Amino acid sequence: MTQAIHFTHANGIPSASYQKFFQAFEQNYHLKAIPLIGMNPEFPVTYQWTHLVDQVIQDIEKNFPNQKVIGLGHSFGSLLTLMCAYKRPELFSQLVIMDPPFVIGSKSAIFEGLQKLKVKAVDKITPAGITLKRNDHWHSFDEAYSALRNNRLFNNFDTQCFDDFFTHGIQEDLGRGGVTLRIPKTLEAQIFRTVPAWWWRTPRKAPQVPVHLITAEKSQFYKQGLPQGMKKTYGIEFSVVDGGHMFPLEQPEKTAKIVQQIIQRQQ
C-alpha cells in the first residue's frame, strides 16, 4: 500500500501554493491536503484552535479511512498537525513538522493570560498587528502580482510556488472592485491571535508517534530558540535547513527530498 501523507498549510497560504513541493512526493506517496484551513464556518477559528484541530482530524478520517498517515505541515499547519497527534495519536504513523509557531517557555503562561483578556498587546507580540496593516486590495491582477512578488514575505519564493500562490490566493473583490486575498487578512490575524499557548501545562513529552521538526537558519522561530526549547522540553529532534520561515516554498524540491529522508529514517 502506498504511504499516506496528510498536509496542512501555513496561515494565509492556500495548499495549492505547494504544488511543486507536492509533486516531489507523487512517485512514492499518496498526499492529500485541506485546500483552505479556517474558511469553513463549521470549524471556526477560536481560542486554542479547537475546531481547526477537529477539521484536520475529520479530513484525515475522510481521506484515509483505516490507514495511518504521515502528518506533514508547515508553520501554522504543522502546529495543528502536532496538536492532532496529541489528541488522536492512532491516526498517525509519524510526523514531520516544518517550523511550527510553538509558544513555549516561561512567558507562554503570560501570553495565554493576555489572550484570555483579549488585550491589544497580543497583536504586537504576534504577527496579527502587521497582518492587519498589510495592503489586501489592488486595482488589478497585474498590480497585485507586482506588489506581492516584491513583498519581503514572497520575494524568495520559487517562481512556480509564487505563481501557484497568486493563482489560488488572489481573487476578484466583488465588494470593492479590483482584486483581494482569497484568505482574508482579518482571518489570518485571528489565527495569529489565537495560537495556543497552553503547552506550559501539558505533559512534557512528545506525542506517541515519531516526530521530527525542520526549521531554517533565518527563521525567527529558530533565532528565538523555539526548536531548541522543543528538543529540551519535549525530546523532539530538529534539523536546520537554508532559507527563512517559508523554506518549503522557497526550495520546494530540496525540502521535499529532506522530508522524505526523515520519513525513511523515522520508519
Solvent accessible surface area in square Angstrom, and as a share of the most:
residue,aa,sasa,rsa
1,M,200,0.89
2,T,73,0.43
3,Q,65,0.29
4,A,3,0.02
5,I,0,0.00
6,H,2,0.01
7,F,0,0.00
8,T,0,0.00
9,H,1,0.01
10,A,4,0.03
11,N,13,0.07
12,G,12,0.12
13,I,5,0.02
14,P,5,0.03
15,S,5,0.03
16,A,28,0.21
17,S,0,0.00
18,Y,0,0.00
19,Q,62,0.27
20,K,42,0.18
21,F,0,0.00
22,F,32,0.13
23,Q,92,0.41
24,A,41,0.32
25,F,2,0.01
26,E,123,0.55
27,Q,168,0.75
28,N,84,0.43
29,Y,15,0.06
30,H,82,0.37
31,L,34,0.17
32,K,80,0.34
33,A,28,0.22
34,I,11,0.06
35,P,95,0.60
36,L,40,0.20
37,I,1,0.01
38,G,9,0.08
39,M,74,0.33
40,N,53,0.27
41,P,121,0.76
42,E,132,0.59
43,F,20,0.08
44,P,54,0.34
45,V,19,0.11
46,T,46,0.27
47,Y,77,0.29
48,Q,44,0.20
49,W,2,0.01
50,T,68,0.39
51,H,71,0.32
52,L,0,0.00
53,V,8,0.05
54,D,46,0.24
55,Q,14,0.06
56,V,0,0.00
57,I,12,0.06
58,Q,102,0.45
59,D,27,0.14
60,I,2,0.01
61,E,71,0.32
62,K,158,0.67
63,N,48,0.24
64,F,7,0.03
65,P,82,0.52
66,N,163,0.84
67,Q,48,0.21
68,K,118,0.50
69,V,0,0.00
70,I,2,0.01
71,G,0,0.00
72,L,1,0.00
73,G,0,0.00
74,H,0,0.00
75,S,10,0.06
76,F,4,0.02
77,G,0,0.00
78,S,0,0.00
79,L,0,0.00
80,L,0,0.00
81,T,2,0.01
82,L,1,0.00
83,M,12,0.05
84,C,0,0.00
85,A,0,0.00
86,Y,63,0.24
87,K,110,0.47
88,R,71,0.26
89,P,31,0.20
90,E,90,0.41
91,L,22,0.11
92,F,2,0.01
93,S,49,0.32
94,Q,4,0.02
95,L,0,0.00
96,V,0,0.00
97,I,0,0.00
98,M,0,0.00
99,D,0,0.00
100,P,4,0.02
101,P,24,0.15
102,F,2,0.01
103,V,32,0.18
104,I,35,0.18
105,G,40,0.39
106,S,106,0.68
107,K,157,0.66
108,S,1,0.01
109,A,38,0.29
110,I,114,0.58
111,F,14,0.06
112,E,5,0.02
113,G,29,0.28
114,L,41,0.20
115,Q,13,0.06
116,K,123,0.52
117,L,131,0.65
118,K,178,0.75
119,V,55,0.32
120,K,171,0.73
121,A,38,0.30
122,V,6,0.04
123,D,31,0.16
124,K,177,0.75
125,I,103,0.52
126,T,15,0.09
127,P,64,0.40
128,A,0,0.00
129,G,16,0.16
130,I,123,0.62
131,T,3,0.02
132,L,55,0.28
133,K,178,0.75
134,R,65,0.24
135,N,87,0.45
136,D,23,0.12
137,H,44,0.20
138,W,8,0.03
139,H,150,0.67
140,S,47,0.31
141,F,86,0.36
142,D,118,0.61
143,E,73,0.33
144,A,0,0.00
145,Y,77,0.29
146,S,61,0.39
147,A,47,0.37
148,L,13,0.06
149,R,54,0.20
150,N,113,0.58
151,N,46,0.24
152,R,213,0.78
153,L,65,0.33
154,F,10,0.04
155,N,74,0.38
156,N,102,0.52
157,F,7,0.03
158,D,30,0.16
159,T,86,0.50
160,Q,65,0.29
161,C,0,0.00
162,F,0,0.00
163,D,52,0.27
164,D,23,0.12
165,F,4,0.02
166,F,23,0.10
167,T,88,0.51
168,H,67,0.30
169,G,3,0.03
170,I,5,0.02
171,Q,62,0.27
172,E,110,0.49
173,D,17,0.09
174,L,170,0.84
175,G,76,0.73
176,R,140,0.51
177,G,35,0.33
178,G,29,0.27
179,V,4,0.03
180,T,17,0.10
181,L,18,0.09
182,R,81,0.29
183,I,7,0.04
184,P,58,0.37
185,K,37,0.16
186,T,86,0.50
187,L,31,0.15
188,E,12,0.05
189,A,0,0.00
190,Q,62,0.27
191,I,3,0.01
192,F,49,0.21
193,R,73,0.27
194,T,12,0.07
195,V,11,0.06
196,P,1,0.00
197,A,1,0.01
198,W,43,0.15
199,W,2,0.01
200,W,101,0.35
201,R,134,0.49
202,T,25,0.14
203,P,89,0.56
204,R,157,0.57
205,K,120,0.51
206,A,29,0.23
207,P,11,0.07
208,Q,149,0.66
209,V,20,0.12
210,P,61,0.38
211,V,17,0.10
212,H,19,0.08
213,L,2,0.01
214,I,1,0.00
215,T,0,0.00
216,A,0,0.00
217,E,82,0.37
218,K,129,0.55
219,S,1,0.00
220,Q,104,0.46
221,F,44,0.18
222,Y,59,0.23
223,K,125,0.53
224,Q,115,0.51
225,G,25,0.24
226,L,27,0.13
227,P,3,0.02
228,Q,72,0.32
229,G,18,0.18
230,M,1,0.00
231,K,91,0.38
232,K,183,0.77
233,T,32,0.19
234,Y,11,0.04
235,G,54,0.52
236,I,3,0.02
237,E,89,0.40
238,F,51,0.21
239,S,32,0.21
240,V,64,0.37
241,V,20,0.12
242,D,71,0.37
243,G,15,0.15
244,G,15,0.14
245,H,47,0.21
246,M,14,0.06
247,F,1,0.00
248,P,0,0.00
249,L,0,0.00
250,E,33,0.15
251,Q,54,0.24
252,P,4,0.03
253,E,106,0.48
254,K,94,0.40
255,T,6,0.03
256,A,0,0.00
257,K,130,0.55
258,I,36,0.18
259,V,0,0.00
260,Q,26,0.12
261,Q,88,0.39
262,I,3,0.01
263,I,1,0.00
264,Q,108,0.48
265,R,157,0.57
266,Q,41,0.18
267,Q,128,0.57
